[in-house]
Amino acid sequence: MSDTILEDIFIKRSQQKKKTSPLNFKERLFVLTQEKISYYEYDVEKRKKKCLKGTVDVDKIKCVETVFPEQSAPIERQFPFQIIYDEGPLYIFAKSDEIRKRWIHKLKQVVQFNKDLAQKYHPSFWMEGMWQCCMQEVKQAMGCQVLDTKNRGFFSNASRRKSRKPLPPTPQEETSPQSFPPQPPLQPRTSSCKGFAVTAEYDFAPMSNQELELQKGEEYTVLEMSETNWWRARDKYGKEGYIPSNYVTKAGNGLETYDWYCKNMNRSQAENLLKLENKDGGFLVRDSSKAGKYTVSVFTRIGGETVGSCKHYNICIKPQGLFYLAEKHSFNSIPELIHYHQHNSAGMVSRLKYVVSNKAKNAPSTAGLGYGVWEIDPRHLTFIKELGNGQFGVVKYGRWQKHHDVAIKMIKEGSMSEDDFIAEAKVMMKLRHENLVQLYGVCTKQRPIYIVTEFLPKGCLLDYLRDSHKKPTSIQLLEMCKDVSEGMAYLESQRYIHRDLAARNCLVDSNGTIKVTDFGLSRYVLDDEYTSSAGSKFPVRWAPPEVLLYSKFSSKSDIWAFGVLMWEVYTLGKTPYELLNNTDIAQKVPAGLRLYRPQLANDRIYGIMTICWYEKPEERPTFQDLVTTVEDLLYELQ
């Protein structure tokens, strides 16, 4: 058994694995060895540890940092720090800043050679279903604060150790890690948070006098964050109004302010953009397929060739926190790395000559067409062309107030339980993610009612897959699955069940991004292709045994449907169980029938599908598990 490195009594916060689970704070004895952190119940009177309550393996730790204390925290919770590992953040409260510094410093020393150390972290708590620092509502969301690589707690070559043997006892460390300057306490979601500076990533034209114009690159002060998707802000001239929260980023923070950084762009999209620009040395930096990592994508015409090609370089990080593309040339930050390679190729096919950016072209959708816009006046809608007939009626492409592209579902009477849907629509509008089709609003004052959503020009994923002119690569197919899994992971985090996930209910954006649509709408359908004996309505070919037998829907039934959707993707749009009718499927799937391996899917891809089709729902993965698995596969292909 390893020798103890540190031992202290701390207050531990519950991990709040569910959005609604209550927080609790318990005193625990923490013991750090070279292999793990263990925490125990502690008998204060007898001064001895009791039963083991939990452990964290040291080699699974990704980040150790301080946390800003919550507003009005009692004195015993003024010095929190966090340990980030595979299961999320472990929050611990030290009795003094000195003790906290000692633990953080020692932990950073112990984990310095771990794989996949985080490059970003959340400086505030995860609480009540959201990160209090950046208001993101996905617990697994990438951090919003870049780690200070100059003071990360990693050490010089002289002091680096590659063995896990115990270190000699050090009652007082001479060197302390970075401590954050004091910051005004963060306010709850429903109160004001004045003085919070942000920079606009995109232009935004106000639709009403309640909203504030944004100009890309300008700085604004956030005054209130009572709504997740719309913040009240002030510009430099003193004018106030509401702005879409996904159009801004913290001032002076992260990579978002650089034109060469293209957030939420995958490999295929990067290649398309670079080839469109067609400039030798054109480059961009994008999120790698693996969370927390970044990739430089470069276009080159070697030897003056007419048709160029794209090369992709993962930005690596050394144990001491330095970034590099070529190991001999390392830097304290990614902007410094990019600046160097703009002047030196240093082992790359070309130096980074021209910035290629999509920021001016692809502003994200907003939650609603404006602040407080929910009921849309149909007189503000212009119908341009019919897109097709959906489950609920005709779908048309049109514009709102003559310039904003929208899709309009005209709900045929008798196809939907309208009153129930209208009651839910406000909640559905607040769901916002780059891989979900945004619901903008509804027109309910006339019949038929309209559902107004984001318009995606490339249409339905199923038709996109069946288009013989499209020849997607293996990477593109996997990226499609990743997009869907990320949108579904967000719905899962919001405790939202889709109930009708399939390729026909996903749409394709102009840049190739896949977005999930019609989430939750199947609850309001009054007619469908199959009705079970229990009276529930659902598409049989995407349904798991528990739905076919007992009409039991859950996020795990969505997982099963995702496996079928992956099968659709890798068969380029074939119909699942195409030789069987619905009655046969409803009998044979609970008896063990499963879809065959598609020709385009290797064993690893088919393995992901099959774990989605485990008979017992509890044995199926979560969507976040699937996101991680697909990310790892894509990362290997970069």
C-alpha positions in Angstrom: 0.0 0.0 0.0 1.3 3.4 -0.9 2.5 5.9 1.7 0.3 8.8 2.5 1.4 12.1 0.9 -1.3 14.4 2.5 -4.1 13.9 4.9 -6.7 16.5 6.0 -10.3 16.8 7.1 -12.4 18.7 4.5 -16.0 19.5 3.7 -17.1 17.6 0.6 -20.0 18.8 -1.5 -22.3 16.2 -3.1 -21.8 15.9 -6.9 -25.4 16.8 -7.8 -25.6 14.2 -10.5 -29.2 15.1 -11.2 -30.4 18.6 -11.9 -33.0 18.4 -9.2 -30.9 16.5 -6.5 -30.4 18.6 -3.4 -26.9 19.7 -2.4 -25.4 18.5 0.8 -22.1 19.1 2.6 -20.4 16.5 4.7 -17.2 16.4 6.6 -14.8 13.8 5.3 -11.2 12.7 6.0 -9.3 12.9 2.7 -6.1 10.9 2.2 -3.8 11.4 -0.9 -1.4 8.7 -2.0 0.5 8.4 -5.2 -2.3 6.2 -6.7 -5.5 7.6 -5.4 -7.5 10.0 -3.3 -9.7 8.3 -0.7 -12.3 9.9 1.6 -13.8 8.5 4.7 -16.3 9.1 7.4 -14.6 10.6 10.4 -15.4 10.3 14.0 -14.4 13.6 15.5 -14.7 12.5 19.1 -12.6 9.4 18.7 -10.4 11.1 16.1 -10.3 8.1 13.8 -11.6 7.3 10.3 -14.5 5.0 9.8 -15.9 3.5 6.6 -14.6 4.4 3.1 -17.0 6.6 1.2 -15.3 7.0 -2.1 -12.0 7.1 -4.1 -10.6 8.9 -7.2 -7.8 7.3 -9.1 -5.0 9.8 -9.6 -4.3 8.7 -13.2 -7.9 9.7 -14.1 -7.6 13.3 -12.8 -7.7 15.9 -15.6 -7.5 19.2 -13.7 -7.1 20.6 -10.2 -8.0 24.2 -9.6 -9.6 26.6 -7.2 -13.3 27.5 -7.4 -14.9 30.9 -6.7 -16.9 30.5 -3.5 -20.7 30.8 -3.9 -22.5 33.9 -2.9 -22.9 34.3 0.9 -21.0 31.1 1.6 -20.5 30.4 5.3 -17.0 30.8 6.7 -16.3 27.1 6.5 -16.9 27.1 2.7 -14.7 30.1 1.7 -11.8 28.1 0.3 -13.1 25.6 -2.3 -11.1 23.7 -4.9 -12.1 21.2 -7.5 -10.8 17.9 -8.8 -12.0 17.1 -12.3 -11.9 13.5 -13.3 -14.0 11.1 -15.5 -17.2 11.4 -13.5 -17.1 15.2 -13.3 -16.1 17.7 -10.6 -15.4 16.8 -7.0 -15.8 19.9 -4.9 -13.8 20.2 -1.6 -13.7 23.0 0.9 -10.4 23.6 2.8 -10.2 25.3 6.2 -7.7 27.9 5.0 -6.2 29.2 1.8 -2.8 27.9 2.9 -4.1 24.3 3.2 -5.9 24.6 -0.1 -2.7 25.8 -1.9 -0.7 22.9 -0.4 -3.2 20.3 -1.7 -3.5 21.9 -5.1 0.2 22.2 -5.5 0.8 18.6 -4.5 -2.0 17.2 -6.6 -0.7 19.0 -9.7 2.7 17.6 -9.0 1.3 14.0 -8.7 -0.9 14.3 -11.9 1.5 16.2 -14.1 2.2 13.1 -16.4 -1.5 12.1 -16.8 -2.9 11.8 -20.3 -5.5 14.3 -21.5 -5.0 17.0 -18.9 -7.6 19.7 -19.4 -6.7 22.9 -21.2 -9.8 24.7 -20.0 -11.9 24.6 -16.8 -14.9 26.1 -15.1 -13.9 28.6 -12.4 -17.3 28.5 -10.7 -19.6 25.7 -9.5 -22.0 23.4 -11.4 -25.2 24.1 -9.6 -28.9 23.7 -10.3 -28.3 22.3 -13.7 -25.9 24.9 -15.1 -22.3 26.2 -14.8 -22.5 29.4 -12.8 -19.5 31.0 -14.6 -20.7 30.7 -18.2 -24.4 29.6 -17.9 -23.9 26.5 -20.0 -26.4 23.8 -19.2 -24.5 20.7 -20.2 -22.4 19.3 -17.3 -19.8 17.9 -19.7 -19.4 21.2 -21.6 -15.8 22.3 -22.2 -14.5 24.8 -19.7 -14.9 28.5 -20.3 -11.6 29.6 -18.7 -8.2 28.8 -20.3 -5.7 27.5 -17.8 -2.8 29.8 -17.1 0.0 27.7 -18.6 2.7 29.8 -17.0 1.6 28.8 -13.5 -0.2 25.5 -13.9 1.6 23.8 -11.1 3.8 21.8 -13.4 7.5 21.8 -12.8 10.9 22.2 -14.4 13.0 19.3 -15.8 15.0 19.2 -12.7 12.0 18.5 -10.5 10.0 16.3 -12.9 9.5 12.7 -11.8 8.3 9.9 -14.0 7.8 7.3 -11.3 4.8 6.9 -9.0 7.0 6.2 -6.0 6.0 8.2 -2.9 7.6 11.6 -2.5 9.3 12.5 0.8 7.0 14.3 3.2 6.7 18.0 2.7 4.8 19.7 5.5 5.0 23.1 3.9 5.5 23.6 0.1 7.7 26.6 -0.6 6.2 27.2 -4.0 2.5 27.9 -4.3 0.4 27.5 -7.4 -1.6 30.2 -9.1 -4.3 31.7 -6.9 -7.1 33.7 -8.5 -7.6 37.4 -7.8 -10.7 38.2 -5.8 -13.9 38.5 -7.9 -17.3 39.8 -6.9 -19.5 36.9 -5.8 -21.5 35.4 -8.7 -25.2 36.1 -8.5 -28.0 33.5 -8.8 -29.6 33.0 -12.2 -32.5 35.3 -11.5 -30.6 38.3 -10.2 -28.4 41.0 -11.7 -24.7 40.4 -12.3 -23.3 43.9 -13.1 -19.8 44.6 -14.5 -19.5 41.3 -16.5 -17.6 42.3 -19.7 -18.2 40.4 -22.9 -17.0 40.7 -26.5 -19.4 40.2 -29.5 -18.4 37.3 -31.7 -21.1 38.1 -34.3 -23.1 41.1 -35.5 -26.7 41.2 -34.2 -29.4 43.5 -35.6 -32.1 44.2 -33.0 -35.7 43.2 -34.0 -37.4 45.5 -31.4 -36.6 48.4 -29.1 -36.0 45.9 -26.3 -32.9 44.5 -27.9 -29.4 45.9 -28.3 -27.3 46.0 -31.5 -24.1 44.0 -31.4 -21.1 44.7 -33.5 -18.5 42.0 -33.9 -15.4 42.8 -31.8 -17.0 45.4 -29.6 -17.1 45.1 -25.8 -20.4 45.2 -23.8 -21.3 45.0 -20.1 -23.8 42.3 -19.0 -26.3 43.7 -16.5 -28.6 40.8 -16.0 -28.7 37.1 -16.8 -32.2 36.2 -15.7 -32.8 34.4 -19.0 -30.3 31.7 -20.1 -30.5 32.6 -23.8 -31.0 36.4 -23.6 -28.9 38.7 -21.4 -29.5 42.4 -20.6 -26.4 44.4 -21.6 -25.1 47.9 -22.1 -22.9 49.2 -24.9 -20.0 51.7 -24.6 -22.5 54.6 -25.3 -24.7 53.6 -22.4 -27.5 52.1 -24.4 -29.1 49.1 -22.9 -31.1 46.1 -24.2 -31.2 42.3 -24.6 -28.6 40.4 -26.5 -28.4 36.7 -27.5 -26.1 35.1 -25.0 -24.5 32.8 -27.6 -23.3 35.8 -29.7 -20.8 36.9 -27.1 -17.9 35.6 -25.1 -16.1 36.8 -22.0 -13.9 39.7 -22.8 -10.2 38.8 -23.2 -10.9 35.2 -22.5 -10.1 32.1 -24.6 -9.7 31.8 -28.4 -13.1 33.1 -29.5 -11.8 36.6 -30.2 -9.4 35.4 -32.9 -10.6 35.2 -36.5 -8.6 32.1 -37.1 -10.6 30.1 -34.4 -13.6 28.4 -35.8 -15.7 27.0 -32.9 -17.8 23.9 -33.4 -16.3 23.1 -36.8 -15.4 19.5 -37.7 -12.8 18.2 -40.1 -15.0 17.9 -43.2 -16.3 21.4 -42.8 -12.8 22.7 -42.3 -11.7 21.1 -45.5 -14.7 22.4 -47.5 -14.0 26.0 -46.2 -10.3 25.8 -47.0 -10.8 24.4 -50.5 -13.4 27.1 -51.2 -10.9 29.8 -50.3 -8.3 27.9 -52.4 -5.3 29.7 -51.0 -1.9 28.0 -50.4 -1.2 28.3 -46.7 -4.9 29.1 -45.8 -5.5 27.9 -42.3 -7.9 27.8 -39.3 -7.9 26.5 -35.8 -10.9 24.3 -34.8 -12.1 22.3 -31.9 -10.6 18.8 -32.2 -13.1 15.9 -32.2 -11.9 15.2 -28.7 -13.2 17.7 -26.1 -10.6 20.1 -24.8 -8.2 19.6 -27.8 -7.6 21.8 -30.8 -6.5 21.1 -34.4 -4.8 23.4 -37.0 -6.1 22.7 -40.5 -4.0 23.9 -43.4 -4.6 24.0 -47.2 -1.6 23.5 -49.4 -0.8 23.2 -53.1 2.6 21.5 -52.9 4.7 22.2 -56.0 2.1 24.6 -57.4 -0.4 21.8 -58.0 -3.8 22.9 -59.3 -5.9 20.8 -56.9 -4.7 21.3 -53.3 -5.1 19.2 -50.2 -5.7 19.7 -46.5 -3.5 18.7 -43.7 -4.5 18.5 -40.0 -2.2 19.0 -37.1 -3.3 18.3 -33.5 -2.0 20.9 -31.0 -0.2 18.9 -28.4 0.6 19.9 -24.9 3.8 19.0 -22.9 3.7 17.9 -19.3 4.7 21.3 -18.2 1.8 22.9 -20.0 3.5 24.2 -23.2 1.7 24.0 -26.5 3.3 22.7 -29.7 2.9 21.5 -33.3 6.6 20.7 -33.8 8.0 19.5 -30.5 11.1 21.6 -30.8 9.0 24.8 -30.8 6.7 25.1 -27.8 4.7 28.1 -26.5 2.9 29.2 -23.4 -0.4 29.8 -25.3 -2.1 28.8 -28.6 -2.1 32.4 -29.9 1.7 32.5 -29.4 2.0 29.2 -31.3 -0.1 30.4 -34.2 1.9 33.7 -34.4 5.1 31.7 -34.6 3.9 29.4 -37.4 2.5 32.3 -39.4 6.2 33.1 -40.0 7.8 29.7 -39.8 6.6 26.3 -41.2 8.8 24.4 -38.7 8.0 20.9 -40.0 4.5 21.7 -41.4 3.7 21.6 -45.2 3.4 25.3 -45.2 3.6 28.3 -42.9 0.2 29.7 -41.9 -0.2 32.4 -44.5 -3.9 33.3 -44.7 -6.5 33.3 -42.0 -9.7 31.5 -43.2 -12.8 32.2 -41.1 -16.5 31.3 -41.1 -17.4 33.8 -38.3 -18.9 36.4 -40.6 -21.0 33.8 -42.5 -22.3 31.5 -39.8 -23.8 33.3 -36.9 -25.7 30.8 -34.7 -29.4 30.7 -34.3 -31.0 32.5 -31.4 -33.6 31.1 -29.0 -36.6 32.8 -30.5 -36.6 35.5 -33.2 -36.1 38.1 -30.5 -36.3 38.6 -26.8 -39.7 37.6 -25.5 -40.9 36.6 -29.0 -43.0 33.5 -28.6 -46.3 34.1 -30.3 -45.5 35.1 -33.9 -47.8 37.3 -35.9 -48.5 35.4 -39.1 -48.6 38.7 -41.0 -44.9 38.9 -40.5 -44.3 35.6 -42.3 -43.7 35.4 -46.1 -44.1 32.0 -47.7 -41.6 31.3 -50.5 -41.8 27.6 -51.4 -43.1 24.3 -50.2 -40.4 22.0 -48.8 -42.6 18.9 -48.4 -45.2 17.1 -46.4 -44.2 16.2 -42.9 -45.9 14.1 -40.2 -48.1 17.1 -39.2 -48.8 18.6 -42.6 -47.1 20.9 -45.2 -43.7 22.4 -44.4 -42.8 25.6 -46.2 -39.7 27.7 -46.5 -40.3 31.4 -45.8 -39.0 34.6 -44.1 -39.9 36.4 -41.0 -40.1 40.2 -41.4 -38.8 39.7 -44.9 -35.2 38.9 -44.1 -34.9 36.1 -41.5 -35.0 32.6 -43.1 -37.4 30.2 -41.3 -39.2 26.9 -41.8 -43.0 26.9 -41.2 -44.9 23.8 -40.3 -48.6 24.2 -41.1 -50.3 21.8 -38.7 -53.2 20.0 -40.3 -56.2 19.8 -38.1 -56.6 16.5 -36.4 -52.9 15.5 -36.6 -51.8 17.0 -33.2 -53.1 17.6 -29.7 -52.7 21.3 -30.2 -53.5 22.6 -26.7 -51.0 20.3 -25.1 -48.3 21.3 -27.5 -48.9 25.0 -27.1 -48.6 24.6 -23.4 -45.2 23.0 -23.9 -43.9 25.2 -26.7 -42.4 27.9 -24.3 -40.3 25.2 -22.6 -39.1 23.8 -25.9 -38.1 27.2 -27.2 -35.5 27.5 -24.3 -33.7 24.4 -25.5 -30.7 25.7 -27.5 -27.8 23.7 -28.8 -25.8 23.8 -32.1 -27.0 20.3 -33.0 -30.7 21.0 -32.3 -33.0 22.7 -34.8 -34.1 25.8 -33.0 -37.8 26.4 -32.3 -38.4 30.1 -32.9 -42.1 30.4 -32.0 -45.7 29.5 -32.9 -48.7 31.1 -34.5 -51.7 29.9 -32.5 -54.3 32.7 -33.1 -55.6 31.1 -36.3 -56.1 27.6 -37.8 -54.1 25.9 -39.0 -51.5 26.7 -36.3 -47.9 27.2 -37.4 -44.7 26.0 -35.8 -41.8 28.3 -36.9 -38.3 26.9 -36.7 -34.8 27.5 -37.9 -34.4 26.7 -41.6 -31.7 24.3 -42.7 -31.1 24.6 -46.5 -29.8 21.0 -47.2 -33.0 19.4 -45.9 -33.6 16.0 -44.3 -30.6 13.7 -43.4 -32.4 10.7 -44.8 -32.7 12.3 -48.3 -29.2 13.6 -48.0 -27.9 10.1 -47.4 -29.9 8.7 -50.3 -28.6 11.2 -52.8 -26.4 9.2 -55.1 -24.3 12.2 -56.0 -23.1 12.6 -52.5 -20.3 10.2 -51.7 -19.6 10.8 -48.0 -16.3 9.6 -46.6 -16.0 7.4 -43.5 -15.0 10.5 -41.5 -18.0 12.4 -42.7 -20.3 9.5 -41.7 -18.8 9.4 -38.3 -19.1 13.2 -38.0 -22.8 12.9 -38.7 -23.2 10.5 -35.9 -21.2 12.7 -33.6 -23.4 15.7 -34.4 -26.6 13.7 -33.5 -25.0 12.3 -30.3 -24.1 15.7 -29.1 -27.5 17.2 -29.7 -29.1 14.2 -27.9 -26.6 14.4 -25.0 -27.9 18.0 -24.5 -31.5 16.8 -24.5 -30.5 14.0 -22.1 -28.9 16.6 -19.8 -32.2 18.5 -19.8 -34.2 15.4 -18.9 -35.9 15.6 -22.3 -36.9 12.5 -24.3 -37.1 12.7 -28.1 -39.3 9.6 -28.6 -38.9 9.7 -32.4 -35.2 9.9 -33.2 -34.4 8.8 -36.8 -32.6 10.1 -39.9 -35.9 11.6 -41.2 -36.0 13.8 -38.1 -32.6 15.2 -38.5 -31.7 18.1 -40.9 -28.5 19.2 -42.6 -27.2 22.8 -42.4 -25.5 24.6 -45.2 -22.0 23.7 -43.8 -22.9 20.0 -43.3 -23.8 20.2 -39.6 -26.5 17.7 -38.6 -29.2 19.0 -36.3 -32.0 17.0 -34.5 -35.5 18.2 -35.0 -39.1 17.4 -33.8 -37.8 16.4 -30.4 -40.8 15.6 -28.1 -43.4 16.3 -30.8 -44.4 12.6 -31.0 -46.2 13.0 -27.7 -48.8 15.2 -29.5 -49.4 13.0 -32.5 -52.9 11.7 -32.9 -52.1 9.2 -35.7 -49.1 7.2 -36.6 -48.0 4.1 -38.6 -48.3 1.7 -35.6 -50.3 1.7 -32.4 -49.3 -0.7 -29.6 -51.8 -2.7 -27.6 -51.2 -0.2 -24.8 -52.4 2.6 -27.1 -49.0 4.4 -27.4 -48.0 5.6 -30.8 -44.5 5.3 -32.1 -42.4 4.2 -35.2 -41.8 0.5 -34.7 -38.5 0.2 -36.7 -36.7 2.5 -34.2 -38.3 1.1 -31.0 -36.6 -1.0 -28.3 -38.2 -4.1 -26.7 -39.5 -2.1 -23.6 -41.4 0.3 -25.9 -42.8 -2.5 -28.1 -43.9 -4.5 -25.1 -44.8 -1.9 -22.4 -44.8 1.5 -24.1 -42.0 2.5 -21.7 -40.1 5.5 -23.0 -36.9 6.9 -21.5 -33.5 8.3 -22.6 -32.5 4.7 -23.0 -35.2 4.2 -25.7 -33.6 7.2 -27.4 -30.2 5.4 -27.2 -31.7 2.4 -29.0 -33.1 4.7 -31.7 -29.7 6.3 -32.1 -28.2 2.9 -32.8 -30.7 2.5 -35.6 -30.0 6.0 -36.9 -26.3 5.1 -37.0 -27.3 2.0 -39.1 -29.3 4.3 -41.4 -26.2 6.5 -41.8 -23.9 3.6 -42.6 -26.3 2.1 -45.1 -26.8 5.5 -46.8 -30.4 5.6 -45.9 -31.8 2.1 -46.1 -35.0 1.2 -44.3 -34.4 -0.8 -41.1 -35.7 -4.4 -41.3 -36.8 -3.6 -44.8 -38.1 -7.2 -45.5 -40.3 -7.2 -42.4 -43.7 -5.6 -41.6 -44.4 -3.8 -38.4 -46.2 -6.7 -36.7 -43.2 -9.0 -37.5 -40.8 -6.5 -36.0 -42.8 -6.0 -32.9 -42.6 -9.8 -32.3 -39.1 -10.5 -33.4 -37.1 -7.6 -31.8 -38.1 -8.5 -28.2 -37.1 -12.1 -29.1 -33.6 -11.0 -30.0 -33.6 -9.9 -33.6 -31.0 -7.2 -34.4 -29.9 -5.3 -37.6 -27.0 -6.6 -39.5 -23.6 -4.9 -39.8 -23.6 -2.4 -42.8 -20.9 -2.8 -45.4 -19.5 0.7 -44.7 -19.3 0.1 -40.9 -16.2 -1.6 -39.5 -16.4 -3.7 -36.4 -15.8 -0.8 -34.0 -18.6 1.2 -35.6 -20.9 -1.7 -35.5 -19.9 -2.3 -31.9 -21.2 1.1 -31.0 -24.5 0.3 -32.7 -24.8 -3.1 -30.8 -24.3 -1.6 -27.4 -27.2 0.7 -28.1 -29.3 -2.4 -28.7 -28.7 -4.2 -25.4 -32.0 -5.8 -24.3 -31.9 -4.3 -20.8 -32.2 -0.5 -20.9 -29.9 0.0 -17.9 -27.0 -1.7 -19.7 -27.1 0.7 -22.6 -24.7 3.7 -22.6 -25.7 7.3 -22.0 -25.5 9.8 -24.9 -22.5 11.4 -23.2 -20.8 8.0 -23.2 -21.5 7.8 -27.0 -20.2 11.3 -27.6 -16.9 10.3 -25.9 -16.6 7.1 -27.8 -17.2 8.7 -31.2 -14.8 11.6 -30.3 -12.1 9.1 -29.5 -12.6 7.3 -32.9 -12.5 10.6 -34.8 -9.4 11.8 -32.9 -7.6 8.6 -34.1 -8.4 9.5 -37.7 -7.3 13.2 -37.4 
